[in-house]
């Protein structure tokens, strides 16, 4: 694909991967990813464990840089930003990590207040009010004084969400928000993602391998396979795709085209260097 | 082996440079600096002072016994004093601090790395070197000389106790000879070394934490390496610093 010129039109793509390649040593993880997320859309990227979903996500916020190709956010080539520009650039994102990644030296309230304090935009009282508001959004009123160690897995993730939305980001990123949770908690987290998105009007990018969850929260589902985007489709259309790899993933079968071709496919690769 | 030596050294200087470059930049987190100063300085003082005290005591005991063989007991005070101030207080204090604070920094930052907390910092527009390393490095650089200065005093006092109270040396002569041959340069160079060792301990401790990979086992490795590498760096740099400073 020909790299598109940098545009910053309000109705353009919020996030765009253009022929992105990434390898860690010998392991080729991304091999030419092309994908677009429209502004305000909820995109869910699915794929097996170790297919490079997290790697794809980390390129968006500049935690990783592509070996080839480019990643654009609001028309800006992320890899072209220097460290100071990157710091400012990241203020438009809120990211919720897999296990929450809460700072365990702080209370829940201090965790949520962290991005607010660092931005230096709010007074003490405003910060406090915003923390309460964020806790309310994730239905954890009154948990502010708890330590992350005292929380269950589901609660930790909700606090992670609250921290991610504290600065009302334009783009929300969710890294495996439901992995390792029971079905009821998964449902709750999904609802919360939909709720937060409606409230903030943010563009949402979620990576997961939980199909039930993907169908609930997605406007568009993209499947990552062999380092490339295999297909992108709205949930209803995605369900009916005849591609045998998609069908194997949807049915969760151990045997099929996804697992047969282990030699050429970049499976079993770690998602960090 | 050689490759990893150069890699580690390269990382050390890159991180050191980033600490220097980030230091004047806002937001200044004075609270974090104070927290770290308490953790590094106040909390470590019992260990460092205990080491200094007993080092001063054993030095007096050893040197008194040897010097008595040729009737030079009156110089025990100056030898103990000079040894503490120029060398022992800062090196032994540095080694103790590497074990206590360097390891803690390696473990804390290492577990933050493996639980994605450092990624979270970056995503929240916060440079981890700015937020985590700057206060730790400055706290250690500032507190090490303070600890060593107290160590000097208590080491000399320990020597006095043993020589005068246990071995029957003349208290007036002991105090007199302790300070008779001591110059300001002896004291200051010891404190400069202490600050330098503080820098090594903090940067190496944080460095090991930052580059931790591989879960809980990796954190354990980072902690051990923080102590071992810092201790070796202290002993080697001590020789060269002494050569330059005295």
Interface residues (C-beta under 8 A of the other chain):
Chain A: X58 X61 X63 X83 X87 X88 X90 X91 X93 X95 X97 X98 X99 X101 X102 X103 X104 X114 X115 X118 X119 X120 X163 X272
Chain B: X27 X112 X115 X116 X117 X119 X120 X122 X123 X124 X125 X126 X127 X213
